[in-house]
Amino acid sequence: MNILFPSRSNSELGRPGIPGSNDLENALRRLATRRANEINEREFLAREREEQRSRKLSV
């Protein structure tokens, strides 16, 4: 797992026989993943813009 979701035993995840008992944890995991992806995309685009600027200056 990661910092937001420390390792837990399977017996603590949800409640057997009750659909949706893991929904909150799954939603939080998806949100954390989405945020990390957005940060990575911003960093990638910033590097791309910087590379384009440096190429224009060297021409």
N, C-alpha and C positions, 0 to 999 in steps of 0.2 A: 504494500500500500504506500501511501505518502504521508506527509506531515498532517494534512487535514483529516486523514482517515487512518489512524494508527491501527496496527494489526490487531484483529480481534478473532476469537475462536468462532467457528461456524455456528456453535450453539447460541451465540448472542445475536446473530443476524436474523432479524425478522422473527416471526412466530410461525412454526409449522402449522399448515392447514388454514392459515388466514391470508388470503390473497391481498396483496398490496402492503403487507407489513414492512416491506423494505423500500417503499416508494420514496420516503424522505431521504434516506441515505443514497439511493440511486440518483435522485434529483440533484443532491448536493455534489455528488461525484461528477455528474455531467456538467454542472455549472462550473466547477473547478477546472475541468478539462477545457471547456469553452473559453474561460478566461485565459488560461495558459496559451491556448491556440491564438487568441486575439493578440496577446503580447508578442508571440513569436511572429505573427504576420506583420505587426507594426515595425518590429525590429528588422525584419527582412526587407520591407518596403523602404525603410530609412536607408539601409545599406545600398539598395538598388538606386535610390535617388542620388546618394553620394557618389556612387560609381559613375552614374550618368554625368553628373556635374564635373567630375575629374576628367572624364573622357572629352567633354566639350572644351574644357580649359586646355587640354594637351593638344588639341587639333589646331 
